[in-house]
């Protein structure tokens, strides 16, 4: 919906995040990834090249939720999600991705396994195995199991685990901490399709496919480049 506020045009929309049930007494909201498209072309003479074009993004919710939920808003240009540095100039087709996390009262802990080292090779299973160990150690030693970071970290763990053990659940693979459950969209799909001989990655190389998913998942809590430029 578009409205006018003075000289500004305001676009608004009501969104309902997915609710994750924790137990019979509590639940939490899943993170959202929004995209903001900017169709049209601007002439340079209308752009403030020092400030850019300011956008005012706000999140509002009913008063009864305000003491329980503290939305955290992060925005990055879509081209800054690549391994290289963000572009200074964007094309007319660029999209801004807005990452909205709605944590509960818990505080996020620093993510010790990101960014990745410059030597990290996305097609190297041994590098993924080392990353998997780092994610596991971070999860079990630093993150509360009822926090949204735990769910996110668990999903990141399984992506790294499968990248380092591509034959799982067949073949040889290292044991993991039992507190990390076999849950999450990726690992559940992986186990289901593996059991009937279906290739989850389709025509893509497995490591390329996992790196694509890993980059998207990482951006929910770490909206910076994963590898240094």
C-alpha positions in Angstrom: 0.0 0.0 0.0 1.3 3.5 -0.9 0.4 6.6 1.0 1.8 10.2 1.0 3.4 11.8 4.0 4.3 15.4 3.1 6.6 15.1 0.1 7.4 11.5 0.7 5.7 8.4 -0.7 5.4 5.7 1.9 5.0 2.0 0.9 3.8 -0.3 3.6 2.8 -3.9 4.0 1.6 -6.2 6.8 3.7 -9.4 7.1 3.1 -12.4 9.3 6.4 -14.2 10.3 6.3 -18.0 10.7 5.7 -19.0 14.3 7.9 -21.8 15.7 6.4 -23.7 18.6 9.0 -24.4 21.3 6.8 -26.1 23.9 3.2 -25.9 25.1 4.0 -22.6 26.9 6.1 -20.7 24.4 6.9 -20.0 20.8 9.1 -17.7 18.7 9.1 -15.9 15.4 11.4 -17.1 12.6 13.7 -14.6 10.9 12.4 -12.9 7.7 14.3 -12.0 4.6 12.7 -9.2 2.6 13.7 -7.8 -0.8 13.2 -4.2 -1.8 13.2 -3.7 -5.5 13.9 -0.3 -7.1 12.6 -0.3 -10.7 13.4 2.8 -12.8 16.4 4.8 -13.7 17.6 7.9 -12.0 19.7 10.7 -13.7 22.9 11.5 -11.8 22.0 15.1 -11.3 19.1 14.2 -8.9 21.3 11.9 -6.7 23.3 13.2 -3.7 26.6 11.3 -4.5 27.9 12.0 -1.0 24.9 10.7 1.0 23.2 8.4 -1.5 19.4 8.1 -1.4 18.1 7.8 2.2 15.4 5.2 2.8 13.4 5.1 6.1 12.5 1.6 7.1 10.5 0.9 10.3 9.0 -2.1 12.0 5.8 -1.7 14.0 3.9 -4.3 16.0 1.0 -4.4 18.5 1.8 -2.9 21.9 1.3 -6.3 23.7 4.3 -7.7 21.9 6.7 -4.8 22.3 8.1 -5.9 25.7 8.8 -9.4 24.5 10.2 -8.9 21.0 13.0 -6.6 19.9 13.3 -6.5 16.1 16.8 -6.1 14.8 17.0 -4.7 11.3 20.0 -5.1 8.9 20.2 -4.1 5.3 22.7 -4.7 2.6 22.9 -4.4 -1.2 22.5 -7.7 -2.9 25.9 -7.4 -4.6 27.6 -7.2 -1.2 26.6 -10.8 -0.5 29.2 -12.0 -3.0 32.7 -12.8 -2.0 34.0 -9.4 -3.3 33.6 -6.0 -1.9 30.3 -4.2 -2.4 29.9 -2.1 -5.6 29.9 1.6 -5.3 27.5 2.0 -8.2 24.5 -0.3 -8.6 22.5 -1.1 -11.8 18.9 -0.3 -12.2 18.0 -4.0 -11.5 19.8 -4.2 -8.1 17.7 -5.2 -5.2 18.3 -4.3 -1.5 17.8 -7.2 0.8 16.6 -6.5 4.3 17.3 -9.0 7.1 14.8 -8.8 9.9 15.5 -10.9 13.0 13.0 -10.8 15.8 14.8 -12.3 18.8 13.3 -13.0 22.2 14.8 -11.6 25.4 18.1 -13.5 24.9 21.2 -11.7 23.7 23.0 -12.8 20.6 26.6 -14.1 21.1 29.5 -13.3 18.8 29.8 -15.6 15.8 33.3 -17.0 16.2 33.4 -19.0 12.9 32.7 -16.0 10.6 34.1 -14.5 8.5 35.8 -17.5 6.9 39.6 -17.5 6.5 41.0 -16.3 3.1 42.3 -19.8 2.4 38.8 -21.4 2.6 38.0 -23.3 -0.5 34.3 -23.9 -1.1 34.9 -27.2 -3.0 37.3 -28.6 -0.4 35.6 -31.2 1.9 38.5 -30.9 4.4 38.0 -27.2 4.7 34.2 -27.8 5.3 35.1 -30.4 8.0 37.2 -27.8 9.9 34.4 -25.3 9.6 31.9 -27.9 10.8 34.0 -28.4 14.0 34.2 -24.7 14.6 30.4 -24.3 14.3 29.8 -27.3 16.6 32.2 -25.9 19.2 30.5 -22.5 19.0 27.0 -24.0 19.3 27.6 -26.3 22.3 29.8 -23.9 24.2 28.3 -20.5 23.6 24.7 -20.6 22.4 21.6 -21.2 24.5 19.5 -24.0 23.0 16.3 -22.0 23.2 17.7 -19.0 21.3 17.1 -18.2 17.6 20.9 -18.3 17.1 20.8 -22.0 18.1 18.3 -22.9 15.3 20.4 -20.8 12.8 23.7 -22.3 14.0 22.2 -25.9 13.8 21.2 -25.3 10.2 24.7 -23.9 9.4 26.2 -26.9 11.1 24.3 -29.4 8.9 25.2 -27.6 5.7 28.9 -27.8 6.6 28.6 -31.4 7.9 27.1 -32.6 4.6 29.7 -30.6 2.6 32.4 -32.5 4.5 30.6 -35.8 4.5 28.8 -35.9 1.1 27.9 -39.6 1.4 26.1 -39.1 4.7 24.2 -41.1 6.1 26.2 -43.7 4.1 29.9 -44.1 4.1 32.2 -42.9 6.9 31.5 -39.7 8.9 32.6 -38.3 12.2 30.3 -38.2 15.2 28.7 -35.0 16.3 27.6 -33.7 19.6 24.2 -35.3 20.4 22.7 -32.0 21.5 22.6 -31.0 17.8 19.5 -32.7 16.5 18.8 -33.9 13.0 16.3 -31.2 12.4 16.1 -28.3 10.0 14.8 -27.9 6.4 18.1 -28.8 4.7 19.1 -31.9 6.7 15.6 -33.3 6.8 15.3 -32.9 3.0 18.8 -34.4 2.6 17.9 -37.5 4.6 14.6 -38.0 2.9 15.9 -37.7 -0.6 19.1 -39.7 0.1 16.9 -42.6 1.3 15.3 -42.9 -2.1 18.4 -42.1 -4.2 17.4 -38.6 -5.2 20.2 -36.0 -5.7 19.3 -33.0 -3.6 21.6 -30.7 -5.5 20.0 -31.6 -8.9 22.3 -30.7 -11.8 24.5 -28.5 -9.6 27.8 -29.6 -8.1 27.1 -30.5 -4.4 29.7 -28.1 -2.9 28.4 -25.2 -5.1 24.9 -26.0 -4.1 25.7 -26.1 -0.4 27.8 -22.9 -0.7 24.8 -21.2 -2.2 22.6 -22.3 0.7 25.3 -21.5 3.3 25.7 -18.0 2.0 22.0 -17.3 2.1 21.6 -18.8 5.6 24.6 -17.0 7.0 23.2 -13.6 5.9 20.4 -13.9 8.4 22.8 -13.3 11.3 25.9 -12.2 9.5 25.1 -9.8 6.6 28.7 -9.2 5.7 30.9 -10.9 3.1 31.8 -14.4 4.2 35.3 -14.2 2.6 37.6 -11.3 2.5 37.9 -9.4 -0.8 
